[in-house]
């Protein structure tokens, strides 16, 4: 659905049916939201390269530093249950701006923090803002775009990919100056995005990408009563545990392995390059790898095969914690698997029921982020009490449990293999739910 004031704002003569128009010929409002989306998606991996530096400079244990992910994901996941309700009532532009204000404020406060506990608290506020922004950005771009939804979705997917890939790199670059750098950098960039959206985005843009009808507060919670949604939510929660074991814990064994090899200046910049490679792989397989695999195998089998591959990879990593080369190779390969799983899981969550896209995506994301929030807590305590490789073994075991859940609920998921050729908007919602 498109706002009636888009053309006035953009100053361009555009139509939704302009299939032959250049993909770059978009209203300025679209570019404003896309720019802010890039910065928002950077937040996923931004803190990864600076976790060891925060641990060292603030006298925090690795377990305490990893709680930066826990507070962020708990709040992001919890808020996902309410974002569709909120945005359908106050409008997309207001929801976006509130989200951006929160990100600017809490990322700046994190940069001024004097203890790891303060950063953990401010990351929670950051997660609240990110949930509001990301959950609304897709429908806003589709509503404001010209030349058809397909081209708008390509721009959105590009913003997502650039953000995921460059977040760790920016974190490494700014973190090489100070661990506070990535937080202040995010605040400045998001402030620019805020100004751009205030000036360029029309106030009447549709908030849910499908209908102006308000969404009930209970919609996302009632969705969990559907067997297919529950099966996918539980299995995705377990998968996300493995995802964030790798993402939140890996910087510590990687840096320790580099130190044992005598690499003195590996630090934030070295970690930034490692997770930049990881992010590139996540972005590529999210957009290109997942559709190819599901067309050949179907969604259910694609999930099972890729989850087993991830479990095996995490098991291998548990024996390579002292090998810098081995860890780096495994992290990059894991990015390929995670990109496929993110997209296929969320496509499946939307196809398993007839729920509206924002409700389905919000319900699924809210459940799966619980696994990501718990993972750093477990990784920290297990690594300290058992061994450096133990968190990867725990992650592998939980990922295999995800396979068992899918197998038990196999019949309830039959519907997910009925529409393998995704419409562009469906694919983009899958990417948002998978990588937000």
Buried (B, 14 or more C-beta within 10 A) or exposed (E): BBBEBBBEBBEEEBEBEBEEBEBEEBBBBBBBBBBBBBBBBBBBBBBBBBBBBBBEEBEBBBBBBBBBBBBBBBBBBBBBBBBBBBBBEEBBBBBBBBBBBBBBBBBBBBBEBEEBEBBBBBBBBBBBBBBBBBBBBBBBBBBBBBBBBBBBBBBBBBBBBBBBBBBBBBBBBBBBEBBBBBBBBBBEBBBBBBEBBEEBBBEBBBBBBBEEEBBEBEBBEBBBEBBBBBBBBBBBBBBBBBBBBBBBBBBBBBBBBBEEEEEEEBBBBBBBBBBBBBBBBBBBBBBBBBBEBBEEBBBBBBBBBBBBBBBBBBBBBBEBBBBBEBBBBBBBBBBBBBBBBBBBBBBBBBBBBEBBBBBBBBBBBBBBBBBBBBBBBBBBBBBEEEEBBBBBBBBBBBBBBBBEBBEEBEEBBEBBBEEBEBEBBBBBBBBBBBBB
